[in-house]
């Protein structure tokens, strides 16, 4: 005899509620807005903070070519934005093949908005990247916010949201959270270590990427509920 609804096992995880997602988006967006204002105003203490970290890491990068090569591999291949976008594309295709067209399109649009938003902000802020007489790597376009850091935050955040939405078990969700955390932190460190970004570029990318995913999750839940 099939179990009645009262006896069905409770899901191991529950999708985030719209209210909690909105709060998270605001908690991330407010410090990002403050950081954006300080970067745009070229606030001297912030510039000194960035320069100190960048100079210290650059000395290490120049004197440790082996470690620098490892950082390049992770930055340019493993955590490259196009690699992360490709992984998101695989997830979107999997959702579409399962008939979850709405959710798949929601993920794709969120990722596209993140890419467009970072490029618009880069153009508007126009922050210069660090310049070195002995660079170990190079990058193009303006610096703030970091595209690598923001793409990692968006891709990782969307992956965790999809896992929660699918009712993943807590152990699996925690393992994914650790992997995402290491990747998001790691890509930010590699960009500063290689001397192509300031630390606050990376922080801005993290904050804005997280806020975007939280806002997307809140919008989806408000419009379509938290159905798995």
trRosetta pair geometry for C-beta under 8 A, 3 or more apart (Angstrom, degrees):
i j d omega theta_ij theta_ji phi_ij phi_ji
3 7 4.3 -120 -169 89 109 111
3 8 5.6 143 111 -74 125 62
4 7 5.2 79 55 15 75 99
4 8 7.5 -114 100 -28 39 82
5 8 5.6 -34 -149 0 39 118
11 14 6.2 120 84 -79 120 64
11 167 4.5 -92 -154 -141 124 112
11 228 7.8 178 -109 -61 154 144
12 167 6.6 106 41 175 80 77
12 168 7.2 -77 77 115 119 35
12 169 4.3 6 92 -122 169 57
12 170 5.4 -129 163 -22 110 79
13 163 7.9 23 72 131 154 82
13 164 5.5 -102 132 -135 130 72
13 167 6.1 167 58 -149 81 42
13 168 6.0 -3 29 67 135 62
13 169 7.1 159 -14 -136 102 14
13 170 6.0 144 -62 -76 101 67
13 173 5.7 82 -58 -37 157 157
14 164 7.5 6 99 -177 28 97
14 226 7.4 33 174 153 83 144
15 164 5.4 121 -113 134 53 97
15 165 5.0 49 -106 -104 114 58
15 221 6.9 173 136 -102 122 117
15 226 3.9 -180 73 -165 133 110
15 228 7.0 -166 -42 -84 122 72
16 20 5.3 -120 -173 83 94 118
16 21 5.0 107 128 -60 124 98
16 24 7.9 -34 -174 4 147 142
16 161 7.3 -63 16 -127 120 85
16 164 6.3 41 -20 127 83 153
16 217 5.7 31 69 152 125 137
16 221 7.1 -107 92 -55 72 152
16 226 7.8 -165 66 -119 36 124
17 20 4.7 88 59 10 86 102
17 21 6.9 -155 90 -6 43 89
17 221 6.7 155 -168 163 32 156
17 226 7.0 -55 -102 -60 51 143
18 21 5.7 -62 -148 40 31 111
18 22 6.2 33 156 -22 68 105
18 218 4.8 92 -152 -151 70 73
18 221 4.2 -162 -69 96 85 119
18 222 4.6 93 -121 -62 148 82
19 22 5.8 -53 -148 34 30 110
19 23 6.5 31 153 -18 64 104
19 218 8.0 122 -43 -130 12 107
20 23 5.7 -52 -149 35 34 112
20 24 6.4 34 153 -19 65 105
21 24 5.7 -53 -148 36 33 111
21 25 6.3 36 152 -22 65 104
21 214 4.9 176 -170 -172 75 75
21 215 7.4 158 150 -83 101 19
21 217 4.4 -141 -134 95 144 104
21 218 3.6 -170 102 -66 119 86
21 221 6.4 139 15 21 146 137
22 25 5.6 -52 -148 34 32 113
22 26 6.5 28 155 -15 65 105
22 214 7.5 160 -82 150 16 102
22 215 7.6 65 -110 -108 55 59
22 218 4.6 108 -59 -129 72 153
23 26 5.9 -59 -151 39 31 108
23 27 6.2 32 153 -21 66 108
24 27 5.6 -54 -144 36 32 113
24 28 6.5 21 158 -10 65 108
24 210 7.5 -101 156 155 102 101
24 211 7.9 -171 128 -112 72 53
24 214 4.2 -142 98 -136 106 145
25 28 6.2 -66 -153 42 28 103
25 29 5.8 21 156 -19 67 116
25 211 4.9 89 -153 -156 66 71
25 212 7.9 113 -130 -49 101 12
25 214 3.8 -166 -66 102 79 116
25 215 4.3 99 -123 -61 146 77
25 218 6.3 -78 -15 -4 136 139
26 29 5.6 -56 -131 41 30 108
26 30 6.0 36 168 -27 66 105
26 211 7.9 109 -50 -133 15 105
27 30 6.6 -44 -141 25 20 110
27 31 7.8 8 162 0 51 103
28 31 6.9 -66 -160 42 32 97
28 32 6.3 30 151 -19 66 115
28 207 5.0 174 -176 -163 86 71
28 208 7.6 173 146 -76 108 20
28 210 4.6 -142 -133 95 160 108
28 211 3.9 -157 96 -67 116 88
28 214 6.5 139 22 16 133 142
29 32 5.5 -60 -147 40 34 115
29 33 6.2 38 156 -25 69 103
29 207 7.4 147 -87 159 27 98
29 208 7.7 71 -108 -110 65 56
29 211 4.3 112 -63 -137 82 148
30 33 5.8 -51 -149 30 29 111
30 34 6.7 26 154 -14 62 104
31 34 5.5 -53 -147 38 39 112
31 35 6.1 40 154 -20 69 105
31 207 5.8 -121 88 -133 98 146
32 35 5.6 -56 -147 39 32 111
32 36 6.1 38 153 -24 66 105
32 204 6.1 104 -141 -142 87 67
32 207 3.8 178 -73 121 103 129
32 208 5.1 127 -144 -65 152 75
32 211 6.3 -93 2 -13 147 145
33 36 5.6 -50 -147 33 30 115
33 37 6.6 31 154 -19 62 103
34 37 5.8 -54 -153 33 32 111
34 38 6.5 27 152 -16 65 107
35 38 5.8 -57 -149 38 33 109
35 39 6.2 31 155 -18 68 107
35 200 6.2 -170 -166 -169 115 108
35 203 6.5 -142 -140 109 160 113
35 204 5.4 -160 117 -88 135 92
35 207 6.9 126 27 34 144 157
36 39 5.9 -56 -145 38 29 109
36 40 6.1 26 158 -16 64 110
36 121 7.6 -82 -126 -155 121 122
36 125 7.3 -112 -154 -89 84 128
36 144 7.7 152 -119 153 68 128
36 204 6.7 109 -72 -131 75 123
37 40 5.9 -57 -144 40 28 109
37 41 6.1 18 158 -11 64 113
38 41 5.9 -61 -141 45 27 105
38 43 4.3 -47 -163 8 85 136
38 46 5.0 121 153 -40 120 160
38 200 7.9 -95 93 -169 115 154
39 42 7.4 25 179 -74 33 42
39 43 7.7 -55 -64 17 24 93
39 46 6.9 -115 -80 133 57 149
39 125 6.3 6 118 -157 116 133
39 127 6.1 -41 171 -78 113 141
39 144 5.3 154 163 -137 155 171
39 200 6.2 -176 -81 125 114 132
39 204 7.1 -18 -25 -65 154 146
40 125 5.7 -106 -89 -129 85 87
42 47 6.3 23 -172 -53 71 130
43 46 4.3 65 80 14 101 114
43 47 6.8 177 85 -13 49 87
44 47 5.6 -57 -144 37 32 111
44 48 6.2 31 159 -19 67 106
45 48 5.7 -54 -146 37 32 112
45 49 6.3 37 154 -23 65 104
46 49 5.6 -51 -149 33 32 115
46 50 6.4 30 154 -16 65 105
46 200 6.3 23 -176 -48 107 162
47 50 5.8 -55 -148 38 32 110
47 51 6.1 29 155 -19 66 109
48 51 5.8 -55 -142 38 30 110
48 52 6.3 34 158 -23 63 106
49 52 6.1 -57 -152 31 25 111
49 53 6.8 17 157 -10 61 107
49 199 7.3 -91 132 56 92 127
49 200 7.5 79 94 -41 113 115
50 53 6.2 -64 -154 39 30 105
50 54 6.0 23 157 -15 68 114
50 198 3.9 2 -161 -161 127 118
50 199 5.5 -159 -121 32 71 87
50 200 5.5 -69 -83 6 116 104
51 54 5.8 -59 -141 42 30 110
51 55 6.0 30 162 -22 66 109
51 198 8.0 -29 -59 -124 46 109
52 55 6.1 -56 -144 35 24 108
52 56 6.5 22 159 -16 61 109
53 56 6.0 -61 -151 37 29 110
53 57 6.3 17 159 -9 66 111
53 192 6.6 -28 134 -179 113 132
53 198 7.8 99 70 -162 113 66
53 199 4.8 19 82 -33 156 134
54 57 6.1 -63 -146 43 28 103
54 58 6.0 30 158 -25 66 111
54 130 5.0 -169 -175 -96 148 150
54 192 6.5 -115 -98 -166 72 86
54 195 6.4 96 -168 -123 96 69
54 198 6.1 -58 -57 -115 129 63
54 199 7.1 -138 -52 -24 82 87
55 58 5.7 -56 -143 34 27 112
55 59 6.8 34 157 -24 62 100
56 59 6.1 -52 -159 25 29 111
56 60 7.2 22 149 -11 60 104
57 60 5.7 -56 -157 37 40 111
57 61 6.2 42 148 -23 71 106
57 192 5.8 68 60 134 168 88
57 193 4.9 -116 177 -116 126 53
57 195 7.2 -175 101 -67 100 74
58 61 5.3 -51 -144 35 37 115
58 62 6.3 36 157 -20 67 103
58 130 7.5 -146 -67 146 136 148
58 132 6.0 -167 -159 -102 144 142
58 136 7.6 179 -147 4 75 114
58 195 4.8 68 -101 -85 103 120
59 62 6.1 -58 -152 34 28 108
59 63 6.4 4 160 1 64 114
60 63 6.2 -72 -143 49 28 96
60 64 5.5 -13 172 15 71 121
60 67 7.3 -46 153 86 99 141
60 193 7.4 -59 82 -151 114 92
61 64 6.7 -71 -123 54 18 86
61 67 7.5 -119 -115 94 51 100
61 68 4.8 94 -159 -96 76 114
61 71 7.4 -66 -118 41 103 153
61 136 4.8 -131 148 11 118 159
61 193 5.7 143 -74 166 116 75
61 194 6.4 144 -130 -110 150 35
61 195 6.2 -136 53 -24 161 108
62 68 7.9 74 -64 -62 19 147
62 134 5.8 57 -117 111 128 127
62 136 6.4 -143 -81 -56 60 119
64 67 4.1 5 135 30 120 116
64 68 6.1 142 96 -23 72 89
65 68 5.3 -56 -143 39 35 116
65 69 6.3 41 157 -25 68 101
66 69 5.8 -51 -153 29 30 111
66 70 6.9 30 150 -17 62 102
67 70 5.6 -51 -153 33 37 113
67 71 6.5 39 149 -19 66 104
68 71 5.6 -53 -150 36 35 113
68 72 6.5 39 151 -23 65 102
68 136 5.2 -87 -162 178 141 144
68 137 7.9 -163 -177 -37 105 104
68 193 7.6 -164 -114 142 68 105
68 194 7.1 115 -152 -105 86 76
69 72 5.6 -50 -150 32 34 114
69 73 6.7 38 152 -22 64 100
70 73 5.8 -51 -154 30 34 112
70 74 6.7 25 154 -10 65 105
71 74 6.0 -59 -150 42 33 105
71 75 5.8 24 157 -14 69 115
71 190 4.5 169 -166 -136 91 92
71 193 5.2 -114 -141 97 157 132
71 194 5.7 -174 128 -60 127 98
72 75 5.8 -61 -136 45 28 106
72 76 5.4 -1 174 3 69 120
72 137 6.3 -179 -101 -91 101 125
72 190 7.8 169 -68 -171 24 117
72 194 6.7 112 -81 -103 72 132
73 76 6.7 -63 -124 49 16 91
73 77 5.5 -36 -173 33 57 120
73 78 6.6 48 137 -10 74 105
74 77 7.2 -68 -108 55 11 78
74 78 4.6 -39 -137 44 55 124
74 79 5.6 24 164 10 75 107
74 186 6.3 -85 164 152 141 117
74 187 7.3 -143 143 -94 100 62
74 190 5.4 -152 90 -81 109 155
75 78 7.9 23 -11 48 17 84
75 79 6.1 -36 -116 64 31 103
75 80 7.1 74 146 -74 41 70
75 137 7.6 12 89 -148 150 165
75 148 6.8 -14 -156 -139 83 157
75 187 6.7 125 -114 -142 66 69
75 190 3.9 -162 -69 137 107 135
75 191 6.3 145 -132 -68 125 62
75 194 6.1 -61 -4 -18 172 148
76 80 5.6 23 179 -75 28 114
77 80 5.7 1 -100 -16 10 118
77 83 6.6 85 171 -55 40 145
78 83 6.6 -158 170 111 16 169
79 83 6.8 -138 -144 65 6 130
79 84 6.9 23 -160 -46 51 113
79 148 6.5 67 131 -170 102 106
79 152 6.0 3 -166 -89 107 123
79 183 6.0 168 -104 -167 113 88
79 186 6.5 -174 -51 100 155 102
79 187 3.9 -151 156 -91 149 111
79 190 7.0 140 57 35 136 144
80 83 4.4 94 61 1 85 106
80 84 7.2 -164 89 -4 45 84
80 148 7.4 -66 -132 -118 35 99
81 84 5.7 -60 -148 41 35 108
81 85 6.1 34 155 -20 70 107
81 115 7.9 117 178 -107 132 101
81 147 5.8 -38 -60 142 148 101
81 148 5.9 -118 -49 -103 93 53
81 151 4.0 85 -122 45 94 175
81 152 7.9 -97 -95 -42 66 69
82 85 5.5 -49 -140 38 34 113
82 86 6.3 42 154 -25 63 102
83 86 5.7 -54 -153 31 29 113
83 87 6.8 29 150 -17 62 103
84 87 5.6 -50 -151 34 36 112
84 88 6.5 37 150 -17 65 103
84 151 5.3 134 74 145 142 106
84 152 6.1 -133 -90 -92 162 54
84 155 4.1 -120 176 -34 114 169
85 88 5.5 -52 -149 37 36 113
85 89 6.3 43 149 -25 66 102
85 111 6.6 132 -126 173 83 133
85 115 7.8 36 -96 -69 130 132
85 151 6.9 -55 -50 -162 89 124
85 155 7.2 -110 -70 -84 41 125
86 89 5.4 -49 -149 31 34 116
86 90 6.8 39 150 -22 63 98
87 90 5.6 -46 -154 28 36 114
87 91 6.8 35 148 -16 63 102
87 155 6.5 74 75 -167 113 129
87 159 7.9 -14 132 -77 118 126
88 91 5.5 -53 -153 36 38 113
88 92 6.3 39 149 -21 68 103
88 107 6.7 -163 -172 154 100 111
88 108 7.7 144 144 -99 108 56
88 111 5.3 128 147 -90 159 156
88 155 5.3 -112 -56 -124 115 93
88 158 6.5 45 -122 83 112 144
88 159 7.9 -109 -96 -60 77 90
89 92 5.5 -50 -146 35 34 112
89 93 6.3 35 154 -19 66 103
89 108 7.9 64 -107 -108 61 96
90 93 5.8 -53 -148 36 30 110
90 94 6.4 32 152 -20 63 106
91 94 5.6 -54 -149 35 32 113
91 95 6.5 32 153 -19 65 104
91 107 6.6 -95 109 145 113 159
91 158 7.7 146 94 126 157 113
91 159 7.0 -136 -80 -102 160 78
91 162 6.6 -170 -175 1 133 177
92 95 5.7 -54 -151 35 33 111
92 96 6.4 31 152 -18 66 106
92 104 4.7 105 -159 -163 70 91
92 105 7.9 93 -153 -69 110 29
92 107 5.5 -158 -90 86 92 119
92 108 4.9 71 -122 -64 147 100
93 96 5.7 -55 -147 37 33 111
93 97 6.2 32 155 -20 66 106
93 104 7.7 113 -55 -148 14 132
94 97 5.8 -54 -145 36 30 110
94 98 6.5 23 155 -13 62 108
95 98 5.9 -64 -152 41 31 106
95 100 4.3 -78 -175 77 86 111
95 101 7.7 152 132 -82 93 21
95 103 5.4 -121 -169 93 138 100
95 104 3.5 175 96 -76 121 98
95 107 6.9 125 12 20 159 137
95 162 8.0 -102 -73 -138 125 130
96 99 7.7 59 -179 -64 32 13
96 100 7.0 -95 -76 65 26 63
96 101 6.0 57 -123 -100 72 63
96 104 4.5 158 -56 165 77 178
100 103 4.4 -24 159 41 111 115
100 104 5.6 123 102 -26 81 94
101 104 5.8 -60 -143 40 28 111
101 105 6.1 24 162 -16 66 109
102 105 6.1 -60 -149 38 25 106
102 106 6.3 29 152 -24 63 108
102 224 6.8 140 142 -98 144 161
103 106 5.4 -51 -146 32 33 116
103 107 6.5 33 156 -18 65 102
103 162 7.8 113 169 -117 122 95
103 165 7.5 166 -140 136 137 155
103 220 7.6 68 -115 -152 73 138
104 107 5.9 -55 -152 34 31 109
104 108 6.4 27 152 -16 65 108
105 108 5.5 -55 -144 40 35 112
105 109 6.0 33 158 -19 69 107
106 109 6.1 -56 -145 38 26 107
106 110 6.4 29 155 -21 61 108
106 216 6.8 138 168 -179 96 107
106 220 5.5 68 -167 -94 155 122
107 110 5.8 -56 -149 35 29 112
107 111 6.5 27 155 -16 64 106
107 158 5.5 107 -142 -168 97 131
107 162 7.1 17 -91 -70 136 121
108 111 5.9 -58 -152 37 30 109
108 112 6.3 27 153 -17 65 109
109 112 5.6 -56 -146 39 33 112
109 113 6.2 37 155 -22 67 104
110 113 5.8 -53 -147 35 29 112
110 114 6.5 34 152 -22 62 104
110 154 7.0 -179 138 -166 95 109
110 158 6.4 154 95 -92 136 125
110 212 6.6 140 -169 150 92 102
110 213 6.8 81 173 -105 136 58
110 216 4.2 28 -109 -112 131 158
111 114 5.6 -52 -153 31 32 115
111 115 6.7 31 152 -17 64 103
111 154 6.0 131 -115 144 65 128
111 155 7.2 53 -115 -82 111 71
111 158 6.9 -36 -65 -34 95 162
112 115 5.8 -53 -152 35 34 110
112 116 6.3 29 154 -14 67 108
113 116 5.8 -58 -145 42 32 108
113 117 5.9 34 157 -24 67 110
113 212 6.7 -179 104 -160 110 127
114 117 5.8 -55 -141 35 26 112
114 118 6.5 24 161 -17 62 105
114 150 6.2 -180 179 149 105 106
114 151 6.9 133 131 -100 126 56
114 154 4.2 26 -124 -96 171 160
114 209 6.2 53 -144 -120 126 78
114 212 5.3 135 -89 121 94 165
115 118 6.3 -58 -151 34 27 106
115 119 6.6 20 156 -14 62 110
115 147 7.9 46 -132 -148 66 103
115 151 7.3 42 -86 -94 79 99
116 119 5.9 -63 -152 39 31 109
116 120 6.3 30 155 -19 68 108
117 120 5.9 -55 -147 36 30 110
117 121 6.3 25 158 -14 65 109
117 208 7.0 -162 125 163 129 127
117 212 7.0 -174 38 -90 160 139
118 121 5.9 -59 -147 40 30 108
118 122 6.2 37 154 -25 65 105
118 145 5.8 -92 -133 64 91 95
118 147 5.2 124 144 -104 147 75
118 150 5.0 169 -85 74 134 158
118 151 7.7 -61 -11 -49 162 80
118 205 7.1 35 -118 -118 123 90
118 208 7.4 141 -85 105 83 141
119 122 5.6 -48 -146 32 32 115
119 123 6.5 29 156 -16 63 105
119 141 7.7 -66 -129 -161 76 148
119 147 7.8 41 -67 -96 69 118
120 123 5.9 -60 -154 37 30 108
120 124 6.2 23 153 -15 67 111
121 124 5.6 -57 -140 41 33 109
121 125 5.8 19 166 -8 70 111
121 144 6.9 -89 138 121 104 73
121 145 6.0 16 103 4 139 87
121 208 7.7 -87 -8 -124 168 170
122 125 6.5 -62 -138 44 21 98
122 126 7.6 89 161 -72 51 35
122 127 7.9 -93 -145 34 61 83
122 141 5.6 18 160 160 146 111
122 142 4.1 158 -179 64 85 106
122 143 7.4 157 -135 45 92 22
122 144 6.7 163 -108 76 61 44
122 145 7.4 -99 -68 33 80 48
122 147 7.5 -13 -58 -55 139 101
123 126 6.9 14 -178 -66 28 77
123 142 6.7 171 -74 13 30 136
125 142 6.3 158 80 148 87 145
125 144 4.8 -68 106 78 155 110
126 142 5.2 -112 -129 -111 30 144
127 142 5.4 102 50 180 58 102
127 143 4.3 -80 99 52 102 101
127 144 4.2 51 25 6 141 108
127 198 7.7 -81 150 17 134 129
127 201 7.2 -162 95 -89 143 106
128 131 7.2 -24 154 -31 118 106
128 142 7.3 -67 -80 -137 29 73
128 143 6.4 22 113 -11 17 122
129 139 6.2 170 -116 70 165 105
129 142 7.6 -180 -40 -162 84 34
129 143 4.5 154 -82 -77 67 112
129 196 5.8 -22 -167 -169 134 54
129 197 6.7 -57 -136 -87 95 41
129 198 7.8 -161 -142 -22 51 82
130 143 8.0 97 -13 -106 61 146
130 195 5.2 -107 87 -175 133 76
130 196 7.0 -129 44 -109 97 12
130 197 7.4 -23 2 48 104 5
130 198 6.4 138 -46 -65 99 74
131 135 7.9 -63 -160 -69 44 115
132 135 4.5 135 66 -75 109 68
132 136 7.8 -9 79 -3 153 69
132 195 5.5 -9 -21 173 140 148
135 138 6.1 68 139 -71 146 78
135 195 6.1 -154 -138 97 77 136
136 194 5.9 -125 88 -153 104 67
136 195 6.1 107 37 25 92 124
137 194 4.0 -7 28 176 142 115
137 195 6.4 148 46 56 90 87
137 196 5.5 -67 100 -43 109 118
138 196 6.8 120 -167 -102 14 115
139 196 3.9 89 -1 -166 127 129
139 197 7.5 2 42 -49 160 81
141 147 7.7 47 81 -23 140 134
143 146 7.3 -18 176 -79 65 66
143 197 5.9 150 -158 -127 99 68
143 198 6.2 62 159 11 141 95
143 201 4.8 -85 156 -99 93 141
144 198 7.6 -22 -70 49 96 112
144 200 7.3 -10 -108 111 116 88
144 201 4.9 -121 -93 -112 67 82
144 204 5.7 37 -158 57 91 160
145 149 6.9 -101 158 70 97 113
145 150 5.4 90 112 -49 121 126
145 201 5.9 148 -153 -167 44 62
145 202 8.0 124 -172 -90 82 10
145 204 3.7 -137 -111 112 106 108
145 205 4.1 157 156 -67 111 68
145 208 5.6 -171 3 21 170 138
146 149 3.8 61 88 16 120 111
146 150 6.2 164 87 -12 63 85
146 188 6.9 121 82 -118 160 76
146 191 5.7 99 -147 127 139 168
146 197 5.0 31 -97 -138 116 151
146 201 4.3 98 -47 139 91 94
146 202 4.7 11 5 -90 150 50
146 204 6.9 130 9 66 76 88
146 205 3.9 -75 60 -27 81 144
147 150 5.9 -59 -139 42 29 106
147 151 5.9 28 163 -19 66 110
147 205 7.0 -124 -48 -117 9 133
148 151 6.1 -60 -146 38 23 107
148 152 6.3 22 157 -18 61 110
148 187 5.1 -150 153 164 107 115
148 188 7.5 170 104 -81 103 46
148 190 7.8 -94 143 75 154 103
148 191 5.3 171 59 -66 141 134
148 197 7.7 -122 37 -34 116 152
148 202 8.0 -31 77 -113 96 85
148 205 7.2 35 70 167 52 168
149 152 5.9 -58 -150 37 28 111
149 153 6.4 26 154 -18 64 107
149 184 7.3 72 -154 -166 68 74
149 187 6.1 174 -91 107 55 105
149 188 4.7 58 -105 -90 112 90
149 191 6.7 -92 -43 18 98 151
149 197 7.7 162 -18 165 120 168
149 201 7.3 144 17 126 139 74
149 202 4.4 153 -70 -146 155 65
149 203 7.8 -28 158 -21 160 15
149 204 7.7 98 88 71 137 59
149 205 3.1 110 88 89 106 138
149 206 5.4 -63 165 -47 113 72
149 209 7.1 -154 129 -6 69 138
150 153 5.7 -55 -148 37 33 111
150 154 6.2 30 155 -17 67 107
150 204 7.8 -32 -66 113 106 70
150 205 3.5 -109 -46 -159 78 89
150 206 7.3 -117 -86 -50 52 26
150 208 5.7 -19 -119 78 115 104
150 209 4.1 171 -155 -57 61 113
151 154 5.7 -55 -144 39 31 109
151 155 6.0 26 160 -14 67 110
151 205 7.8 -32 5 -175 56 121
151 209 7.2 -112 -29 -109 12 138
152 155 6.0 -56 -138 42 27 106
152 156 5.8 20 164 -11 64 115
152 183 5.8 -160 -160 133 116 94
152 184 4.7 159 133 -110 116 64
152 187 4.6 171 -52 42 157 151
152 188 7.6 -126 55 -39 146 81
152 205 7.8 60 40 138 91 120
152 209 7.2 58 70 148 55 173
153 156 6.1 -59 -138 45 23 106
153 157 5.8 23 163 -19 62 115
153 184 5.6 79 -81 -133 65 122
153 205 6.5 164 4 141 128 78
153 206 5.1 151 -72 -134 141 48
153 208 7.7 118 79 74 148 58
153 209 2.8 115 85 99 120 136
153 210 5.2 -78 179 -47 124 70
153 213 7.2 -140 143 -9 82 127
154 157 5.9 -58 -140 40 22 109
154 158 6.2 21 161 -17 61 109
154 209 4.4 -107 -44 -155 75 101
154 212 6.1 -18 -104 80 101 127
154 213 5.9 173 -132 -56 55 106
155 158 6.0 -57 -147 37 26 108
155 159 6.4 27 155 -21 62 108
156 159 5.6 -55 -148 34 32 113
156 160 6.5 27 157 -14 66 105
156 180 3.6 129 -160 -154 116 108
156 181 7.8 146 180 -50 148 34
156 183 6.1 172 -80 77 130 120
156 184 5.3 -86 18 -56 161 112
157 160 5.9 -56 -149 38 32 107
157 161 6.2 33 153 -20 66 107
157 180 7.6 132 -56 -176 39 142
157 209 6.6 168 1 144 134 90
157 210 5.9 163 -79 -117 146 57
157 212 7.9 128 76 77 151 79
157 213 3.3 -179 125 23 137 179
157 214 7.5 -74 -174 -41 138 65
158 161 5.5 -54 -145 37 33 114
158 162 6.3 33 156 -20 66 104
158 213 5.7 -130 -57 -125 66 115
158 216 7.6 -14 -97 85 92 145
159 162 5.9 -55 -150 35 29 109
159 163 6.6 30 152 -19 62 106
159 176 6.7 -145 132 180 109 123
159 180 6.4 -175 71 -87 122 127
160 163 5.6 -53 -150 35 34 114
160 164 6.5 32 154 -16 66 104
160 173 7.3 83 -149 -158 83 85
160 176 6.1 162 -99 123 76 118
160 177 6.1 68 -114 -89 127 76
160 180 5.9 -63 -48 -13 114 167
161 164 5.9 -56 -150 38 32 108
161 165 6.1 32 152 -21 66 109
161 213 6.3 -161 -30 176 137 108
161 216 7.8 64 159 92 178 104
161 217 5.1 -133 -135 -90 136 121
162 165 5.5 -54 -143 38 32 114
162 166 6.2 27 157 -17 65 108
163 166 5.9 -60 -147 39 28 106
163 168 4.2 -25 179 0 88 145
163 172 7.1 -151 -166 121 126 102
163 173 5.5 156 133 -108 128 82
163 176 5.6 156 -48 61 170 168
164 167 7.8 47 179 -67 33 24
164 168 6.7 -67 -78 31 31 98
164 173 6.6 71 -77 -124 73 131
165 226 7.5 -139 -126 -165 78 71
165 228 5.9 153 162 -131 62 61
166 228 5.9 98 -129 -166 28 101
167 228 5.2 -6 -26 -123 108 146
168 172 4.7 -111 175 89 110 120
168 173 4.8 137 100 -62 115 91
168 176 7.5 16 131 4 163 141
169 172 4.8 85 62 13 83 104
169 173 6.8 -154 94 -8 38 91
170 173 5.5 -59 -143 40 32 112
170 174 6.1 32 159 -20 68 106
171 174 5.9 -53 -146 36 28 109
171 175 6.5 29 154 -19 62 106
172 175 5.7 -54 -149 35 32 112
172 176 6.4 31 153 -17 65 106
173 176 5.7 -55 -149 38 32 110
173 177 6.2 35 151 -23 65 106
174 177 5.4 -51 -145 34 33 114
174 178 6.5 36 154 -21 64 100
175 178 5.9 -51 -152 32 31 110
175 179 6.6 30 151 -16 63 106
176 179 5.6 -56 -149 38 34 112
176 180 6.1 32 154 -17 68 107
177 180 5.8 -54 -143 40 30 110
177 181 6.1 34 156 -22 64 108
178 181 5.7 -55 -145 37 28 113
178 182 6.3 28 157 -17 64 106
179 182 6.0 -55 -148 36 28 108
179 183 6.3 25 155 -17 63 110
180 183 5.7 -59 -147 39 31 110
180 184 6.0 26 159 -17 68 109
181 184 6.0 -55 -140 38 27 106
181 185 6.1 18 163 -8 64 111
182 185 6.1 -61 -143 45 25 104
182 186 5.6 26 159 -24 64 117
183 186 5.6 -57 -137 39 24 112
183 187 6.3 22 166 -19 63 105
184 187 6.4 -53 -145 32 24 105
184 188 6.8 21 155 -14 57 108
184 206 6.6 97 172 -117 114 101
185 188 6.0 -64 -157 38 31 111
185 189 6.3 28 153 -19 68 109
186 189 5.7 -57 -148 36 32 110
186 190 6.3 30 157 -20 67 105
187 190 5.8 -51 -146 34 33 111
187 191 6.6 33 156 -21 64 104
188 191 6.0 -57 -153 32 31 109
188 192 6.7 19 156 -8 66 106
188 202 3.8 105 -151 -168 102 131
188 203 7.8 84 -153 -56 140 46
188 205 7.3 -177 -100 68 102 120
188 206 6.6 -9 -76 -53 143 116
189 192 6.1 -63 -151 42 32 103
189 193 5.8 33 155 -22 69 113
189 202 8.0 95 -50 -151 32 164
190 193 5.5 -56 -138 40 30 114
190 194 6.0 23 163 -14 66 110
191 194 6.2 -57 -142 40 25 104
191 196 5.7 -86 -165 69 74 95
191 197 4.1 14 146 24 110 130
191 201 7.5 -109 128 94 133 117
191 202 5.9 159 70 -82 126 113
192 195 7.6 42 176 -71 34 29
192 197 5.5 -73 -77 80 58 89
192 198 7.1 27 -114 -179 94 14
192 199 5.3 40 -110 -83 143 67
192 202 6.0 -63 -44 -22 109 141
197 201 4.3 -124 -170 74 102 139
197 202 5.8 103 130 -47 136 90
198 201 4.7 110 58 -9 75 101
198 202 7.6 -145 96 -1 48 83
199 202 5.8 -56 -161 35 39 111
199 203 6.4 38 145 -18 70 106
200 203 5.1 -46 -139 39 44 116
200 204 6.1 51 157 -23 67 101
201 204 5.9 -57 -154 35 27 112
201 205 6.6 27 150 -18 62 106
202 205 5.7 -55 -152 35 33 112
202 206 6.5 34 152 -19 66 104
203 206 5.7 -53 -150 34 33 112
203 207 6.3 28 156 -16 66 108
204 207 5.9 -57 -144 38 30 108
204 208 6.1 19 164 -10 67 112
205 208 6.2 -61 -139 43 25 102
205 209 5.9 23 164 -17 64 114
206 209 6.1 -64 -145 40 21 108
206 210 6.2 17 162 -14 62 111
207 210 6.1 -61 -149 39 24 107
207 211 6.3 23 156 -18 63 110
208 211 5.7 -54 -144 37 31 112
208 212 6.3 35 156 -23 64 105
209 212 5.8 -53 -149 32 30 112
209 213 6.7 25 156 -14 64 104
210 213 6.0 -57 -150 37 33 107
210 214 6.3 30 155 -17 67 109
211 214 5.8 -57 -146 40 31 111
211 215 6.2 31 156 -19 66 108
212 215 5.8 -57 -147 38 28 110
212 216 6.3 29 154 -20 64 107
213 216 5.6 -53 -146 37 32 112
213 217 6.3 33 154 -19 65 105
214 217 5.8 -53 -147 36 31 111
214 218 6.3 31 153 -19 64 106
215 218 5.6 -53 -146 37 32 112
215 219 6.2 32 155 -20 65 106
216 219 5.8 -53 -145 37 30 111
216 220 6.3 29 156 -18 64 106
217 220 5.9 -55 -147 37 29 110
217 221 6.2 25 157 -16 65 109
218 221 5.9 -59 -145 39 29 108
218 222 6.2 27 158 -19 65 109
219 222 5.9 -56 -144 36 28 109
219 223 6.2 11 163 -7 64 114
220 223 6.3 -69 -145 44 25 100
220 224 5.8 -37 180 37 66 109
221 224 7.2 -78 -118 61 17 68
221 225 6.5 -8 -161 -179 55 13
221 226 5.3 15 -133 -72 99 80
224 227 6.8 -84 144 29 91 105
